C-alpha cells in the first residue's frame, strides 16, 4: 500500500518547466541587429552562461552586393535577470564573439558527399580558410579578422507580465548598446530597440508550450560604410516535454526577417528559419541545456549551431 502511495505521488507531482531553448541566430550579418532570443513569459532571478558554435558558408554576388562568409563562430553569452517584485524583470546580456577559420570543413564536405546533400560551393574553397568580407557597390562594408575575440553589442531587457496563470503573457522591451566593433562585424555601431509578446501555455501535465512574436528596429549600420537597416519581424514557438521531473526534451522553430536592405541574394533576403532540438537536465535550482539547430530554409542562418548552456535560479 505504501509503495502504491509513493508511486502515485511521484506521477502526480507537478512537473517544472524552464522555457524554450536559448538559441539565437548566429548568422554574422544579422548578429549586430539586436538578434532576438526565445524567452519565457515568466519573470525570474537567474544567471545564465551559454556557449554556441556555428558553421557558416555563403559566397554570393548580386548587382550591388558581394558577400563572402566562410567561417566558424563561437559565442559566449552571459546573462543576468533580476525580478523587481512580481511586476518587472530587468535583464542584461553580454555576448563575447570569436570569428575563426575553424576545423569542420573536411567533416562537412564528407557529410555532404556521403548523403548527396548540396554543399553550397563550400568544396570549391580551401578547407578551413577564413573569409568575412562584405561589399556594397564595390565598397567594403565589413572586413572581419579570423582568430579575433571581441565583445558584441550589450543588451538590456525589461519584461512585464500582462496576464498571470495559464496562459501567462508578458511584454518584453529590448535596448541594445553599440559596444561591438562594427568595422569587424561584432556590432552595428548604433542603438537598436525591440518589442515582443511572450506567452506560456500548459498542454496537460507533461507538456508546456512557449510562443513569442515581436519586431526589432535596428539603427543604422555604422561600419566601414553606413547602411540603413530596416525593421524586421520575428516569431517562434517551442514545446517542452517532461520525460522525468529532472529531464525535459524541447523542440522549437524560430523565424525572422532580414534587417538588411534588399541585396538581390536570396540566401540573405529570404526569411530565416531555425529548427532546434535539445534537452534540459535540472538539479535543484540549476539546469544544463544542450541542443542542435539547423536551417531548413538555407537562408539567413548558419548551416548548423551547437549549444551548451548553464542556468541557475535564485
Secondary structure, 3 states (H helix, E strand, C coil): CHHHHHHHHHHHCCCCCCCCCCCECCCCCCCCCCCCECCCCCCCCEEEEEEEEEEEEEEEECCCEEEEEEEEEEEEEEEEEEEECCCEEEEEEEEEEEEECCCCHHHHHHHHHHHCCCCCCHHHCCCCCCEEEEEECCEEEEECCCCEEEECCCEEEEEEEEECCCCEEEEEEEEECCCCCCCCCCCCCCCEEEEEEEEEEECCCCEEEEEEEEEEECCCEECCCEECCCCEEEEEEEEEEECCCCEEEEEEEEEECCCCCCCCCHHHHCCEEEEEEEEEEEECCEEEEEEEEECCCCCCCCCEEEEEEEEEEC
